[in-house]
Amino acid sequence: MQLSTCEDSEERTERTERASSAIGAFLDACGYTKKVSEHRALGLWHVLVEEHIGSEAAQATLAQEVRNGELIVAVPKAAWRHRLTFETPKLIQILNTRLGSEAILSIRLV
């Protein structure tokens, strides 16, 4: 079946939105919403740092895990750790905005 009309496209969008809501409700009911957001933060880190600080900073860091709302980021070079220390409040704010929740409470640079 080929979808070519505007109605078919709207119907498909509506079904997708309903499915998304159902999945979101399921994750909420099971208590997984925060864990999903934390996992998404790991994936967003590189892109976010590249956009807001630069590709060199993004290459100098690696988001490792989230523990109790704390994003742990490996930063081998002391100079980058020092620079990123000043950027962490803004990065937390941007991350949480993109996640749509307050999943990240702090960032630890190691």
Rosetta silent file (secondary structure, phi, psi, omega in degrees, C-alpha in Angstrom):
SEQUENCE: MQLSTCEDSEERTERTERASSAIGAFLDACGYTKKVSEHRALGLWHVLVEEHIGSEAAQATLAQEVRNGELIVAVPKAAWRHRLTFETPKLIQILNTRLGSEAILSIRLV
SCORE:     score description
SCORE:     0.000 S_00000001
   1 L     0.000  127.139 -178.018    0.000    0.000    0.000 S_00000001
   2 L  -101.208  128.224  178.350    1.456    3.309   -1.054 S_00000001
   3 L   -92.812  116.929 -177.137    0.769    6.374    1.062 S_00000001
   4 L  -133.136  -12.563 -177.626    0.477    9.380   -1.157 S_00000001
   5 L   -95.646  162.291  179.388   -2.296   11.596    0.114 S_00000001
   6 H   -63.412  -38.218  179.104   -2.158   14.230    2.767 S_00000001
   7 H   -60.869  -43.907  179.667   -4.733   12.312    4.830 S_00000001
   8 H   -61.423  -41.234  179.520   -2.552    9.204    4.849 S_00000001
   9 H   -65.719  -43.032  178.583    0.415   11.265    5.995 S_00000001
  10 H   -65.095  -40.295  178.752   -1.627   12.934    8.741 S_00000001
  11 H   -64.052  -41.760  179.098   -3.016    9.586    9.865 S_00000001
  12 H   -64.052  -41.889  177.860    0.483    8.130   10.009 S_00000001
  13 H   -62.967  -43.317  179.228    1.700   11.115   12.043 S_00000001
  14 H   -62.463  -43.161  177.984   -1.227   10.745   14.422 S_00000001
  15 H   -63.982  -40.219  178.656   -0.526    7.024   14.906 S_00000001
  16 H   -63.413  -42.554  178.547    3.147    7.732   15.517 S_00000001
  17 H   -64.389  -39.380  177.666    2.276   10.358   18.142 S_00000001
  18 H   -65.088  -41.651  179.224   -0.120    7.956   19.885 S_00000001
  19 H   -64.339  -41.695  178.718    2.546    5.245   19.923 S_00000001
  20 H   -61.488  -42.954  177.966    5.083    7.698   21.302 S_00000001
  21 H   -63.335  -41.939 -179.756    2.679    8.706   24.070 S_00000001
  22 H   -64.000  -42.133  178.866    1.971    5.068   24.907 S_00000001
  23 H   -65.553  -43.560  177.591    5.673    4.255   25.120 S_00000001
  24 H   -59.788  -42.819  178.764    6.294    7.332   27.270 S_00000001
  25 H   -64.397  -39.917  178.384    3.457    6.355   29.616 S_00000001
  26 H   -63.064  -46.565  179.493    4.837    2.817   29.864 S_00000001
  27 H   -62.024  -40.932  176.532    8.341    4.081   30.697 S_00000001
  28 H   -61.188  -47.823 -177.051    6.879    6.429   33.333 S_00000001
  29 H   -62.148  -33.493 -178.782    4.785    3.662   34.868 S_00000001
  30 H   -89.348   -5.411  179.831    7.807    1.366   35.092 S_00000001
  31 L    78.423   23.048 -176.819   10.091    4.072   36.452 S_00000001
  32 L   -98.455   -6.152 -174.095   12.452    3.997   33.474 S_00000001
  33 H   -57.252  -45.914 -178.693   12.046    7.575   32.235 S_00000001
  34 H   -64.063  -42.848  179.855   15.014    8.925   34.183 S_00000001
  35 H   -62.654  -39.680  178.790   17.279    6.051   33.107 S_00000001
  36 H   -64.273  -43.744  178.433   16.349    6.588   29.458 S_00000001
  37 H   -62.685  -41.648  178.540   17.113   10.305   29.770 S_00000001
  38 H   -61.345  -42.580  179.444   20.433    9.552   31.446 S_00000001
  39 H   -65.211  -40.198  177.622   21.362    7.176   28.643 S_00000001
  40 H   -61.960  -35.035  179.766   20.378    9.786   26.034 S_00000001
  41 H   -60.036  -37.938  178.253   22.677   12.286   27.796 S_00000001
  42 H   -59.887  -42.399 -179.817   25.642   10.019   27.079 S_00000001
  43 H   -72.460  -30.738 -178.735   24.840   10.127   23.384 S_00000001
  44 H   -78.842  -23.213 -172.282   24.216   13.875   23.340 S_00000001
  45 H   -51.142  -55.614 -175.392   27.446   14.834   25.112 S_00000001
  46 H   -57.560  -48.115 -178.499   29.777   14.757   22.096 S_00000001
  47 H   -63.398  -44.822 -178.517   27.392   16.692   19.844 S_00000001
  48 H   -61.628  -47.049  179.872   26.588   19.234   22.531 S_00000001
  49 H   -64.657  -41.445  179.080   30.241   19.940   23.356 S_00000001
  50 H   -61.587  -42.928 -179.362   31.119   20.195   19.683 S_00000001
  51 H   -67.276  -40.508 -170.386   28.293   22.698   19.073 S_00000001
  52 H  -100.292  -18.506  179.822   28.944   24.888   22.110 S_00000001
  53 L  -123.834  -39.561  177.921   32.700   24.680   22.685 S_00000001
  54 L   136.768  162.308 -176.039   34.199   23.196   19.549 S_00000001
  55 H   -66.307  -32.008  179.026   35.335   19.998   17.899 S_00000001
  56 H   -63.621  -41.133  177.698   38.691   20.009   19.699 S_00000001
  57 H   -66.780  -40.920  179.772   36.897   19.943   23.062 S_00000001
  58 H   -62.472  -39.091  179.244   34.555   17.217   21.875 S_00000001
  59 H   -72.273  -21.709 -177.272   37.516   15.082   20.808 S_00000001
  60 L   -88.768    1.194 -176.598   39.216   15.673   24.160 S_00000001
  61 L  -130.840  159.516  175.167   36.308   14.242   26.173 S_00000001
  62 E  -148.697  115.351  176.337   34.338   11.029   26.518 S_00000001
  63 E   -70.834  124.442 -173.677   31.071   10.697   28.419 S_00000001
  64 E  -101.311  -47.191 -177.600   31.403    7.426   30.335 S_00000001
  65 E  -165.166  169.421  173.233   28.335    6.949   32.513 S_00000001
  66 E  -122.656  126.624  178.359   25.640    8.583   34.594 S_00000001
  67 E  -125.704  116.614  177.984   25.422    7.755   38.310 S_00000001
  68 L    51.063   43.551  177.536   22.600    9.216   40.396 S_00000001
  69 L    83.185    1.500  179.258   22.197   12.163   38.039 S_00000001
  70 E  -103.957  118.450  177.122   25.933   12.832   37.755 S_00000001
  71 E   -82.373  122.902 -178.625   27.397   12.640   34.257 S_00000001
  72 E  -102.397  121.779 -174.760   30.941   11.314   34.448 S_00000001
  73 E  -123.050  125.593  176.100   33.173   12.539   31.634 S_00000001
  74 E   -79.775  127.551  177.826   36.730   11.423   30.979 S_00000001
  75 L  -136.522   92.949 -174.106   39.011   14.342   30.158 S_00000001
  76 L   -60.924  -32.576 -175.392   42.629   13.141   30.015 S_00000001
  77 L   -94.224  128.504 -178.156   44.207   16.603   29.639 S_00000001
  78 H   -58.738  -37.148 -179.037   44.243   18.879   32.687 S_00000001
  79 H   -61.423  -41.788  178.163   43.918   22.003   30.543 S_00000001
  80 H   -70.242  -37.653  176.376   40.623   20.768   29.081 S_00000001
  81 H   -59.454  -43.998  179.768   39.365   19.712   32.530 S_00000001
  82 H   -62.074  -48.802 -179.414   40.104   23.215   33.782 S_00000001
  83 H   -61.327  -45.567 -177.084   38.349   24.887   30.825 S_00000001
  84 H   -68.951  -24.047  176.776   35.318   22.611   31.007 S_00000001
  85 H   -56.145  -38.751 -179.321   34.937   23.256   34.742 S_00000001
  86 H   -76.334  -20.765 -177.451   33.762   26.758   33.839 S_00000001
  87 H   -92.685  -13.653 -172.154   31.410   25.434   31.161 S_00000001
  88 H   -59.133  -41.231  179.453   29.648   22.740   33.210 S_00000001
  89 H   -59.157  -42.763  179.101   26.703   24.822   34.496 S_00000001
  90 H   -67.532  -40.853  179.516   25.789   25.851   30.951 S_00000001
  91 H   -63.719  -38.950  177.054   26.332   22.327   29.615 S_00000001
  92 H   -61.994  -46.035 -179.724   24.033   20.896   32.307 S_00000001
  93 H   -60.605  -46.951 -179.289   21.361   23.418   31.407 S_00000001
  94 H   -65.441  -43.592  178.432   21.616   22.710   27.674 S_00000001
  95 H   -57.716  -49.922 -177.950   21.671   18.933   28.208 S_00000001
  96 H   -65.295  -34.186  176.216   18.567   19.006   30.387 S_00000001
  97 H   -63.273  -45.826  179.759   16.767   21.276   27.920 S_00000001
  98 H   -66.776  -33.955 -179.999   17.475   18.829   25.107 S_00000001
  99 H   -76.630  -23.674 -177.630   16.464   15.879   27.268 S_00000001
 100 L    77.275   19.622  179.033   13.259   17.583   28.351 S_00000001
 101 L  -158.596  169.278  178.378   13.939   16.708   31.991 S_00000001
 102 L   -94.829   53.153 -176.086   16.287   17.430   34.863 S_00000001
 103 L   -72.177  -33.181 -177.616   18.095   14.108   34.443 S_00000001
 104 L  -103.806  117.159 -178.264   21.604   15.563   34.792 S_00000001
 105 L   -97.263  -29.701 -179.678   22.267   17.270   38.127 S_00000001
 106 E  -155.908  165.867  176.845   26.043   17.591   37.876 S_00000001
 107 E  -127.054  128.785  175.634   29.030   16.776   35.696 S_00000001
 108 E  -110.416  122.409  179.230   32.219   15.214   37.065 S_00000001
 109 E   -96.917  120.456 -176.538   35.320   15.603   34.933 S_00000001
 110 L  -121.593    0.000    0.000   37.821   12.816   35.552 S_00000001
